Amino acid sequence: MATTVTLDGELDLLTTARTTDLLAAATLTTSDVVVDLRSVTFMDATGLAPLAHTACQVRRRGGRMTLVLADPRLERVLRLARLNDLFTVVRDGGDAGAYCQRHA
């Protein structure tokens, strides 16, 4: 069973430490992590760094990291950084809420 981490607001330089701490705590108890980004309003490269770092750690342990997105701009940030293949991406819709509940 996966651990779900819900992030909100902006993911940038000011929130990197908090995001890193939340993701690190999630990886202590499970190898699979679901990160719900549906309430994230902005993400830049510094905000993406903790997600990428955690995804690499999860992969090394044989796990999977899934991002649940509502905003297509966040997926664009992943593509521009060429990190979209590092994560499984679930787009918000009928299946996203169910996905989070099944893997919580």
ZAFI-722418 format. One record per atom (N, C-alpha, C, CB): residue number from 1; residue in one letter; atom name; z, x, y. Coordinates in Angstrom, 1 decimal. Glycine has a CB too. Example, Ala and Ser with C-alpha at 12.3 -4.5 7.8 and 13.67 -1.06 7.14 Angstrom:
! ZAFI-722418
- 1 | A | N | 7.8 | 13.2 | -5.7
- 1 | A | CA | 7.8 | 12.3 | -4.5
- 1 | A | C | 7.8 | 13.2 | -3.3
- 1 | A | CB | 9.0 | 11.3 | -4.5
- 2 | S | N | 7.1 | 12.8 | -2.2
- 2 | S | CA | 7.1 | 13.7 | -1.1
- 2 | S | C | 7.9 | 12.9 | 0.0
- 2 | S | CB | 5.7 | 14.1 | -0.6
//
This chain:
! ZAFI-722418
- 1 | M | N | 0.0 | 0.8 | -1.2
- 1 | M | CA | 0.0 | 0.0 | 0.0
- 1 | M | C | 0.0 | 0.9 | 1.2
- 1 | M | CB | 1.2 | -1.0 | 0.0
- 2 | A | N | -0.7 | 0.5 | 2.2
- 2 | A | CA | -0.9 | 1.2 | 3.5
- 2 | A | C | 0.2 | 0.9 | 4.5
- 2 | A | CB | -2.3 | 1.0 | 4.1
- 3 | T | N | 0.5 | 1.8 | 5.3
- 3 | T | CA | 1.3 | 1.6 | 6.5
- 3 | T | C | 0.5 | 1.2 | 7.7
- 3 | T | CB | 2.2 | 2.9 | 6.8
- 4 | T | N | 0.8 | 0.2 | 8.4
- 4 | T | CA | 0.1 | -0.2 | 9.6
- 4 | T | C | 0.8 | 0.2 | 10.8
- 4 | T | CB | -0.1 | -1.8 | 9.5
- 5 | V | N | 0.0 | 0.8 | 11.7
- 5 | V | CA | 0.6 | 1.2 | 13.0
- 5 | V | C | -0.3 | 0.5 | 14.1
- 5 | V | CB | 0.4 | 2.8 | 13.3
- 6 | T | N | 0.4 | -0.2 | 15.0
- 6 | T | CA | -0.3 | -1.0 | 16.0
- 6 | T | C | -0.1 | -0.2 | 17.3
- 6 | T | CB | 0.3 | -2.4 | 16.1
- 7 | L | N | -1.2 | 0.1 | 17.9
- 7 | L | CA | -1.2 | 0.8 | 19.2
- 7 | L | C | -1.7 | -0.2 | 20.3
- 7 | L | CB | -2.0 | 2.1 | 19.2
- 8 | D | N | -1.3 | 0.0 | 21.5
- 8 | D | CA | -1.8 | -0.9 | 22.6
- 8 | D | C | -1.9 | -0.1 | 23.9
- 8 | D | CB | -0.9 | -2.1 | 22.8
- 9 | G | N | -2.5 | -0.7 | 24.9
- 9 | G | CA | -2.6 | -0.1 | 26.2
- 9 | G | C | -3.7 | 1.0 | 26.2
- 9 | G | CB | -1.3 | 0.4 | 26.7
- 10 | E | N | -3.4 | 2.1 | 26.9
- 10 | E | CA | -4.3 | 3.2 | 27.0
- 10 | E | C | -3.9 | 4.3 | 26.1
- 10 | E | CB | -4.3 | 3.7 | 28.5
- 11 | L | N | -4.9 | 4.9 | 25.4
- 11 | L | CA | -4.7 | 6.1 | 24.6
- 11 | L | C | -5.3 | 7.3 | 25.4
- 11 | L | CB | -5.3 | 6.0 | 23.2
- 12 | D | N | -4.5 | 8.1 | 26.0
- 12 | D | CA | -5.0 | 9.2 | 26.9
- 12 | D | C | -3.9 | 10.3 | 26.9
- 12 | D | CB | -5.3 | 8.7 | 28.3
- 13 | L | N | -4.0 | 11.2 | 27.8
- 13 | L | CA | -3.1 | 12.3 | 27.9
- 13 | L | C | -1.7 | 11.9 | 28.0
- 13 | L | CB | -3.5 | 13.2 | 29.1
- 14 | L | N | -1.4 | 10.8 | 28.8
- 14 | L | CA | -0.1 | 10.4 | 29.0
- 14 | L | C | 0.6 | 9.8 | 27.8
- 14 | L | CB | 0.0 | 9.4 | 30.1
- 15 | T | N | -0.2 | 9.3 | 26.8
- 15 | T | CA | 0.3 | 8.6 | 25.6
- 15 | T | C | 0.2 | 9.4 | 24.4
- 15 | T | CB | -0.3 | 7.3 | 25.5
- 16 | T | N | -0.4 | 10.6 | 24.5
- 16 | T | CA | -0.6 | 11.4 | 23.3
- 16 | T | C | 0.6 | 11.7 | 22.5
- 16 | T | CB | -1.3 | 12.7 | 23.7
- 17 | A | N | 1.7 | 12.1 | 23.1
- 17 | A | CA | 2.9 | 12.4 | 22.4
- 17 | A | C | 3.5 | 11.2 | 21.6
- 17 | A | CB | 4.0 | 13.0 | 23.4
- 18 | R | N | 3.5 | 10.1 | 22.3
- 18 | R | CA | 4.0 | 8.9 | 21.6
- 18 | R | C | 3.1 | 8.5 | 20.4
- 18 | R | CB | 4.0 | 7.7 | 22.6
- 19 | T | N | 1.8 | 8.6 | 20.6
- 19 | T | CA | 0.8 | 8.2 | 19.6
- 19 | T | C | 1.0 | 9.2 | 18.4
- 19 | T | CB | -0.6 | 8.3 | 20.1
- 20 | T | N | 1.1 | 10.5 | 18.7
- 20 | T | CA | 1.3 | 11.5 | 17.7
- 20 | T | C | 2.6 | 11.2 | 16.8
- 20 | T | CB | 1.4 | 12.9 | 18.3
- 21 | D | N | 3.7 | 10.9 | 17.5
- 21 | D | CA | 4.9 | 10.6 | 16.8
- 21 | D | C | 4.8 | 9.3 | 15.9
- 21 | D | CB | 6.0 | 10.3 | 17.9
- 22 | L | N | 4.2 | 8.3 | 16.4
- 22 | L | CA | 4.0 | 7.1 | 15.7
- 22 | L | C | 3.2 | 7.3 | 14.4
- 22 | L | CB | 3.4 | 6.0 | 16.5
- 23 | L | N | 2.1 | 8.1 | 14.6
- 23 | L | CA | 1.2 | 8.3 | 13.4
- 23 | L | C | 1.9 | 9.3 | 12.4
- 23 | L | CB | -0.1 | 8.9 | 13.9
- 24 | A | N | 2.6 | 10.2 | 12.9
- 24 | A | CA | 3.3 | 11.2 | 12.0
- 24 | A | C | 4.3 | 10.4 | 11.2
- 24 | A | CB | 4.0 | 12.3 | 12.8
- 25 | A | N | 5.1 | 9.5 | 11.8
- 25 | A | CA | 6.0 | 8.7 | 11.0
- 25 | A | C | 5.4 | 7.8 | 10.0
- 25 | A | CB | 6.8 | 7.8 | 12.0
- 26 | A | N | 4.2 | 7.3 | 10.3
- 26 | A | CA | 3.5 | 6.5 | 9.3
- 26 | A | C | 3.0 | 7.3 | 8.1
- 26 | A | CB | 2.3 | 5.9 | 10.0
- 27 | T | N | 2.7 | 8.5 | 8.3
- 27 | T | CA | 2.2 | 9.3 | 7.1
- 27 | T | C | 3.3 | 9.8 | 6.2
- 27 | T | CB | 1.4 | 10.5 | 7.7
- 28 | L | N | 4.6 | 9.6 | 6.6
- 28 | L | CA | 5.7 | 10.1 | 5.8
- 28 | L | C | 5.9 | 9.3 | 4.6
- 28 | L | CB | 7.0 | 10.1 | 6.6
- 29 | T | N | 5.5 | 8.0 | 4.6
- 29 | T | CA | 5.8 | 7.1 | 3.5
- 29 | T | C | 4.6 | 6.7 | 2.7
- 29 | T | CB | 6.5 | 5.9 | 4.1
- 30 | T | N | 3.4 | 7.0 | 3.1
- 30 | T | CA | 2.3 | 6.5 | 2.4
- 30 | T | C | 1.1 | 7.4 | 2.6
- 30 | T | CB | 1.9 | 5.1 | 2.8
- 31 | S | N | 0.1 | 7.4 | 1.7
- 31 | S | CA | -1.1 | 8.2 | 2.0
- 31 | S | C | -2.2 | 7.4 | 2.7
- 31 | S | CB | -1.6 | 8.7 | 0.6
- 32 | D | N | -2.1 | 6.1 | 2.7
- 32 | D | CA | -3.1 | 5.3 | 3.4
- 32 | D | C | -2.5 | 4.7 | 4.7
- 32 | D | CB | -3.6 | 4.1 | 2.5
- 33 | V | N | -3.2 | 4.8 | 5.8
- 33 | V | CA | -2.7 | 4.3 | 7.1
- 33 | V | C | -3.8 | 3.4 | 7.7
- 33 | V | CB | -2.4 | 5.5 | 8.1
- 34 | V | N | -3.4 | 2.3 | 8.2
- 34 | V | CA | -4.2 | 1.4 | 9.0
- 34 | V | C | -3.7 | 1.4 | 10.4
- 34 | V | CB | -4.2 | -0.1 | 8.4
- 35 | V | N | -4.6 | 1.7 | 11.4
- 35 | V | CA | -4.2 | 1.8 | 12.8
- 35 | V | C | -4.9 | 0.6 | 13.5
- 35 | V | CB | -4.6 | 3.1 | 13.4
- 36 | D | N | -4.1 | -0.3 | 14.0
- 36 | D | CA | -4.6 | -1.5 | 14.6
- 36 | D | C | -4.8 | -1.2 | 16.1
- 36 | D | CB | -3.7 | -2.7 | 14.4
- 37 | L | N | -6.0 | -1.1 | 16.5
- 37 | L | CA | -6.4 | -0.7 | 17.9
- 37 | L | C | -6.9 | -1.9 | 18.7
- 37 | L | CB | -7.4 | 0.4 | 18.0
- 38 | R | N | -6.7 | -3.1 | 18.2
- 38 | R | CA | -7.2 | -4.3 | 18.9
- 38 | R | C | -6.7 | -4.5 | 20.3
- 38 | R | CB | -7.0 | -5.5 | 18.1
- 39 | S | N | -5.5 | -4.0 | 20.6
- 39 | S | CA | -4.9 | -4.2 | 21.9
- 39 | S | C | -5.0 | -2.9 | 22.8
- 39 | S | CB | -3.4 | -4.5 | 21.8
- 40 | V | N | -5.8 | -2.0 | 22.3
- 40 | V | CA | -6.1 | -0.8 | 23.1
- 40 | V | C | -7.1 | -1.1 | 24.2
- 40 | V | CB | -6.5 | 0.4 | 22.2
- 41 | T | N | -6.8 | -0.8 | 25.4
- 41 | T | CA | -7.8 | -1.1 | 26.5
- 41 | T | C | -8.6 | 0.1 | 27.0
- 41 | T | CB | -7.0 | -1.6 | 27.7
- 42 | F | N | -8.2 | 1.3 | 26.6
- 42 | F | CA | -8.9 | 2.5 | 27.0
- 42 | F | C | -8.5 | 3.6 | 26.0
- 42 | F | CB | -8.5 | 2.9 | 28.5
- 43 | M | N | -9.5 | 4.5 | 25.7
- 43 | M | CA | -9.2 | 5.6 | 24.9
- 43 | M | C | -10.2 | 6.8 | 25.3
- 43 | M | CB | -9.4 | 5.3 | 23.4
- 44 | D | N | -9.6 | 7.9 | 25.6
- 44 | D | CA | -10.5 | 9.1 | 25.9
- 44 | D | C | -10.3 | 10.1 | 24.8
- 44 | D | CB | -10.1 | 9.7 | 27.3
- 45 | A | N | -10.9 | 11.3 | 25.0
- 45 | A | CA | -10.9 | 12.3 | 24.0
- 45 | A | C | -9.5 | 12.8 | 23.7
- 45 | A | CB | -11.7 | 13.5 | 24.4
- 46 | T | N | -8.6 | 12.9 | 24.7
- 46 | T | CA | -7.2 | 13.3 | 24.4
- 46 | T | C | -6.5 | 12.2 | 23.6
- 46 | T | CB | -6.5 | 13.6 | 25.7
- 47 | G | N | -6.8 | 10.9 | 23.8
- 47 | G | CA | -6.2 | 9.8 | 23.0
- 47 | G | C | -6.7 | 9.8 | 21.6
- 47 | G | CB | -6.5 | 8.5 | 23.7
- 48 | L | N | -7.9 | 10.3 | 21.4
- 48 | L | CA | -8.6 | 10.3 | 20.1
- 48 | L | C | -8.0 | 11.4 | 19.2
- 48 | L | CB | -10.1 | 10.4 | 20.2
- 49 | A | N | -7.6 | 12.5 | 19.9
- 49 | A | CA | -7.1 | 13.7 | 19.1
- 49 | A | C | -6.0 | 13.4 | 18.1
- 49 | A | CB | -6.6 | 14.7 | 20.1
- 50 | P | N | -4.9 | 12.6 | 18.4
- 50 | P | CA | -3.9 | 12.3 | 17.4
- 50 | P | C | -4.5 | 11.5 | 16.2
- 50 | P | CB | -2.8 | 11.6 | 18.0
- 51 | L | N | -5.4 | 10.6 | 16.5
- 51 | L | CA | -6.0 | 9.8 | 15.5
- 51 | L | C | -6.8 | 10.8 | 14.5
- 51 | L | CB | -7.0 | 8.8 | 16.0
- 52 | A | N | -7.6 | 11.7 | 15.1
- 52 | A | CA | -8.4 | 12.6 | 14.3
- 52 | A | C | -7.5 | 13.5 | 13.5
- 52 | A | CB | -9.4 | 13.4 | 15.2
- 53 | H | N | -6.5 | 14.0 | 14.1
- 53 | H | CA | -5.6 | 14.9 | 13.4
- 53 | H | C | -4.9 | 14.2 | 12.2
- 53 | H | CB | -4.5 | 15.5 | 14.4
- 54 | T | N | -4.5 | 13.0 | 12.4
- 54 | T | CA | -3.8 | 12.2 | 11.4
- 54 | T | C | -4.8 | 11.9 | 10.3
- 54 | T | CB | -3.2 | 11.0 | 11.9
- 55 | A | N | -6.0 | 11.6 | 10.6
- 55 | A | CA | -7.0 | 11.3 | 9.6
- 55 | A | C | -7.3 | 12.5 | 8.7
- 55 | A | CB | -8.3 | 10.8 | 10.3
- 56 | C | N | -7.3 | 13.6 | 9.3
- 56 | C | CA | -7.5 | 14.9 | 8.5
- 56 | C | C | -6.3 | 15.1 | 7.6
- 56 | C | CB | -7.7 | 16.1 | 9.4
- 57 | Q | N | -5.1 | 14.9 | 8.0
- 57 | Q | CA | -3.9 | 15.0 | 7.2
- 57 | Q | C | -4.0 | 14.0 | 6.0
- 57 | Q | CB | -2.6 | 14.8 | 8.0
- 58 | V | N | -4.3 | 12.8 | 6.4
- 58 | V | CA | -4.4 | 11.7 | 5.4
- 58 | V | C | -5.4 | 12.0 | 4.3
- 58 | V | CB | -4.7 | 10.3 | 6.0
- 59 | R | N | -6.6 | 12.5 | 4.7
- 59 | R | CA | -7.6 | 12.9 | 3.8
- 59 | R | C | -7.2 | 14.0 | 2.9
- 59 | R | CB | -8.9 | 13.3 | 4.5
- 60 | R | N | -6.5 | 15.0 | 3.4
- 60 | R | CA | -6.0 | 16.1 | 2.6
- 60 | R | C | -5.1 | 15.7 | 1.5
- 60 | R | CB | -5.3 | 17.2 | 3.4
- 61 | R | N | -4.4 | 14.6 | 1.8
- 61 | R | CA | -3.4 | 14.0 | 0.8
- 61 | R | C | -4.1 | 13.0 | -0.2
- 61 | R | CB | -2.3 | 13.3 | 1.5
- 62 | G | N | -5.4 | 12.8 | 0.0
- 62 | G | CA | -6.2 | 11.9 | -0.9
- 62 | G | C | -6.1 | 10.5 | -0.4
- 62 | G | CB | -5.7 | 12.0 | -2.2
- 63 | G | N | -5.7 | 10.3 | 0.8
- 63 | G | CA | -5.6 | 8.9 | 1.4
- 63 | G | C | -6.8 | 8.6 | 2.3
- 63 | G | CB | -4.3 | 8.8 | 2.1
- 64 | R | N | -6.6 | 7.4 | 2.9
- 64 | R | CA | -7.7 | 6.9 | 3.8
- 64 | R | C | -7.0 | 6.4 | 5.0
- 64 | R | CB | -8.5 | 5.8 | 3.0
- 65 | M | N | -7.7 | 6.5 | 6.2
- 65 | M | CA | -7.2 | 6.0 | 7.4
- 65 | M | C | -8.3 | 5.0 | 7.9
- 65 | M | CB | -7.0 | 7.2 | 8.5
- 66 | T | N | -7.8 | 3.8 | 8.2
- 66 | T | CA | -8.6 | 2.7 | 8.7
- 66 | T | C | -8.3 | 2.4 | 10.1
- 66 | T | CB | -8.5 | 1.5 | 7.8
- 67 | L | N | -9.3 | 2.2 | 11.0
- 67 | L | CA | -9.1 | 1.8 | 12.3
- 67 | L | C | -9.6 | 0.3 | 12.5
- 67 | L | CB | -9.8 | 2.7 | 13.3
- 68 | V | N | -8.8 | -0.5 | 13.0
- 68 | V | CA | -9.2 | -1.9 | 13.3
- 68 | V | C | -9.5 | -2.0 | 14.8
- 68 | V | CB | -8.1 | -3.0 | 12.9
- 69 | L | N | -10.7 | -2.3 | 15.1
- 69 | L | CA | -11.2 | -2.3 | 16.5
- 69 | L | C | -11.6 | -3.7 | 17.0
- 69 | L | CB | -12.3 | -1.3 | 16.7
- 70 | A | N | -11.4 | -4.0 | 18.2
- 70 | A | CA | -11.9 | -5.2 | 18.8
- 70 | A | C | -12.9 | -4.8 | 19.9
- 70 | A | CB | -10.8 | -6.0 | 19.5
- 71 | D | N | -12.8 | -3.7 | 20.5
- 71 | D | CA | -13.6 | -3.3 | 21.7
- 71 | D | C | -14.7 | -2.4 | 21.2
- 71 | D | CB | -12.7 | -2.6 | 22.8
- 72 | P | N | -15.9 | -2.7 | 21.4
- 72 | P | CA | -17.0 | -1.9 | 20.9
- 72 | P | C | -17.1 | -0.5 | 21.7
- 72 | P | CB | -18.4 | -2.6 | 21.1
- 73 | R | N | -16.4 | -0.5 | 22.9
- 73 | R | CA | -16.4 | 0.8 | 23.6
- 73 | R | C | -15.6 | 1.9 | 22.9
- 73 | R | CB | -15.8 | 0.6 | 25.0
- 74 | L | N | -14.6 | 1.4 | 22.1
- 74 | L | CA | -13.8 | 2.4 | 21.3
- 74 | L | C | -14.6 | 3.0 | 20.2
- 74 | L | CB | -12.5 | 1.7 | 20.8
- 75 | E | N | -15.4 | 2.1 | 19.6
- 75 | E | CA | -16.3 | 2.6 | 18.5
- 75 | E | C | -17.3 | 3.6 | 19.1
- 75 | E | CB | -17.0 | 1.5 | 17.8
- 76 | R | N | -17.7 | 3.3 | 20.3
- 76 | R | CA | -18.7 | 4.2 | 21.0
- 76 | R | C | -18.0 | 5.6 | 21.2
- 76 | R | CB | -19.1 | 3.6 | 22.3
- 77 | V | N | -16.8 | 5.6 | 21.6
- 77 | V | CA | -16.0 | 6.9 | 21.8
- 77 | V | C | -16.0 | 7.7 | 20.5
- 77 | V | CB | -14.6 | 6.6 | 22.3
- 78 | L | N | -15.8 | 7.0 | 19.4
- 78 | L | CA | -15.8 | 7.6 | 18.1
- 78 | L | C | -17.2 | 8.2 | 17.8
- 78 | L | CB | -15.4 | 6.6 | 17.0
- 79 | R | N | -18.2 | 7.5 | 18.1
- 79 | R | CA | -19.6 | 8.0 | 17.8
- 79 | R | C | -19.9 | 9.2 | 18.7
- 79 | R | CB | -20.6 | 6.9 | 18.0
- 80 | L | N | -19.6 | 9.1 | 20.0
- 80 | L | CA | -19.9 | 10.2 | 20.9
- 80 | L | C | -19.1 | 11.5 | 20.5
- 80 | L | CB | -19.5 | 9.8 | 22.3
- 81 | A | N | -17.9 | 11.3 | 20.0
- 81 | A | CA | -17.1 | 12.5 | 19.6
- 81 | A | C | -17.6 | 12.9 | 18.2
- 81 | A | CB | -15.6 | 12.1 | 19.6
- 82 | R | N | -18.5 | 12.2 | 17.6
- 82 | R | CA | -19.0 | 12.4 | 16.2
- 82 | R | C | -17.8 | 12.4 | 15.2
- 82 | R | CB | -19.7 | 13.8 | 16.2
- 83 | L | N | -16.9 | 11.5 | 15.4
- 83 | L | CA | -15.8 | 11.3 | 14.5
- 83 | L | C | -15.8 | 10.0 | 13.8
- 83 | L | CB | -14.5 | 11.5 | 15.2
- 84 | N | N | -16.9 | 9.2 | 13.9
- 84 | N | CA | -16.9 | 7.9 | 13.3
- 84 | N | C | -16.9 | 7.9 | 11.8
- 84 | N | CB | -18.1 | 7.1 | 13.8
- 85 | D | N | -17.3 | 9.0 | 11.2
- 85 | D | CA | -17.3 | 9.1 | 9.7
- 85 | D | C | -15.9 | 9.5 | 9.2
- 85 | D | CB | -18.4 | 10.1 | 9.3
- 86 | L | N | -15.0 | 9.9 | 10.1
- 86 | L | CA | -13.7 | 10.4 | 9.7
- 86 | L | C | -12.8 | 9.2 | 9.3
- 86 | L | CB | -13.1 | 11.2 | 10.8
- 87 | F | N | -13.2 | 8.0 | 9.8
- 87 | F | CA | -12.4 | 6.8 | 9.6
- 87 | F | C | -13.2 | 5.7 | 8.9
- 87 | F | CB | -11.8 | 6.3 | 11.0
- 88 | T | N | -12.5 | 4.8 | 8.3
- 88 | T | CA | -13.1 | 3.5 | 7.9
- 88 | T | C | -12.8 | 2.6 | 9.1
- 88 | T | CB | -12.4 | 2.9 | 6.6
- 89 | V | N | -13.8 | 2.0 | 9.6
- 89 | V | CA | -13.7 | 1.1 | 10.8
- 89 | V | C | -13.9 | -0.3 | 10.4
- 89 | V | CB | -14.7 | 1.5 | 11.9
- 90 | V | N | -12.9 | -1.2 | 10.8
- 90 | V | CA | -13.0 | -2.6 | 10.6
- 90 | V | C | -13.1 | -3.2 | 11.9
- 90 | V | CB | -11.8 | -3.2 | 9.7
- 91 | R | N | -14.1 | -4.0 | 12.2
- 91 | R | CA | -14.3 | -4.7 | 13.5
- 91 | R | C | -13.5 | -6.0 | 13.5
- 91 | R | CB | -15.7 | -4.9 | 13.8
- 92 | D | N | -12.9 | -6.3 | 14.7
- 92 | D | CA | -12.1 | -7.5 | 14.8
- 92 | D | C | -13.0 | -8.7 | 14.5
- 92 | D | CB | -11.5 | -7.6 | 16.2
- 93 | G | N | -12.4 | -9.6 | 13.9
- 93 | G | CA | -13.1 | -10.9 | 13.5
- 93 | G | C | -12.2 | -11.5 | 12.4
- 93 | G | CB | -14.5 | -10.6 | 12.9
- 94 | G | N | -12.8 | -12.4 | 11.7
- 94 | G | CA | -12.0 | -13.1 | 10.7
- 94 | G | C | -11.3 | -12.2 | 9.6
- 94 | G | CB | -12.9 | -14.1 | 10.0
- 95 | D | N | -12.0 | -11.1 | 9.3
- 95 | D | CA | -11.5 | -10.2 | 8.3
- 95 | D | C | -10.4 | -9.2 | 8.8
- 95 | D | CB | -12.6 | -9.5 | 7.6
- 96 | A | N | -10.4 | -8.9 | 10.1
- 96 | A | CA | -9.5 | -7.8 | 10.6
- 96 | A | C | -8.1 | -8.2 | 10.5
- 96 | A | CB | -9.9 | -7.5 | 12.0
- 97 | G | N | -7.7 | -9.3 | 10.8
- 97 | G | CA | -6.3 | -9.7 | 10.7
- 97 | G | C | -5.9 | -9.8 | 9.3
- 97 | G | CB | -6.0 | -11.1 | 11.4
- 98 | A | N | -6.7 | -10.3 | 8.4
- 98 | A | CA | -6.4 | -10.4 | 7.0
- 98 | A | C | -6.3 | -9.0 | 6.4
- 98 | A | CB | -7.5 | -11.2 | 6.2
- 99 | Y | N | -7.2 | -8.1 | 6.9
- 99 | Y | CA | -7.1 | -6.7 | 6.4
- 99 | Y | C | -5.8 | -6.0 | 6.7
- 99 | Y | CB | -8.3 | -5.9 | 7.0
- 100 | C | N | -5.3 | -6.2 | 7.9
- 100 | C | CA | -4.0 | -5.7 | 8.3
- 100 | C | C | -2.9 | -6.2 | 7.5
- 100 | C | CB | -3.8 | -5.9 | 9.8
- 101 | Q | N | -3.0 | -7.5 | 7.2
- 101 | Q | CA | -1.9 | -8.2 | 6.5
- 101 | Q | C | -1.9 | -7.7 | 5.0
- 101 | Q | CB | -2.0 | -9.7 | 6.5
- 102 | R | N | -3.1 | -7.6 | 4.4
- 102 | R | CA | -3.2 | -7.1 | 3.0
- 102 | R | C | -2.7 | -5.7 | 2.9
- 102 | R | CB | -4.7 | -7.2 | 2.6
- 103 | H | N | -2.9 | -4.9 | 3.9
- 103 | H | CA | -2.5 | -3.4 | 3.8
- 103 | H | C | -1.3 | -3.1 | 4.5
- 103 | H | CB | -3.7 | -2.6 | 4.3
- 104 | A | N | -0.5 | -4.1 | 5.0
- 104 | A | CA | 0.7 | -3.8 | 5.7
- 104 | A | C | 1.9 | -3.4 | 4.7
- 104 | A | CB | 1.2 | -5.0 | 6.5
//
